[in-house]
Amino acid sequence: MIKMKISTNQFKNGTKLLIDNAPCSIIEHEFHKPGKGQAVMRVKYKNLLTGNTNDKTFKSGESVETADVNHKDLLQKLWQEQLPNKEKEVTVKL
């Protein structure tokens, strides 16, 4: 697998990133330049494994590793994790 990095300047909604070694998808992003200090990119993202949403702030121009996400593999992994719990209904939101 080829590891690619993108700059925060290339962030778009839907971009897939690796954040804390987990594949995530950007929900919202906002460039912020305070009066003093360095410009930052504020990002709201969804962890594709847990479904949790979080916020993170990156320095402007910082490079972040992209996530090579294959939706079929992700769905299969989530489905297999739920197999022992047959009473639960499996729902996956992407």
QUIRA-V84398 format. One record per run of one state. SS is the DSSP state (2 for helix, 1 for strand, 0 for the rest). FROM is the first residue (numbers start at 0). TO is the last residue. Records with the same first field share a line. If there is no record, write none. Layout:
SS: FROM-TO + FROM-TO
//
This chain:
0: 0-3 + 10-14 + 19-20 + 32-38 + 47-51 + 59-61 + 66-69 + 82-93
1: 4-6 + 15-18 + 21-31 + 39-46 + 52-58 + 62-65
2: 7-9 + 70-81
//
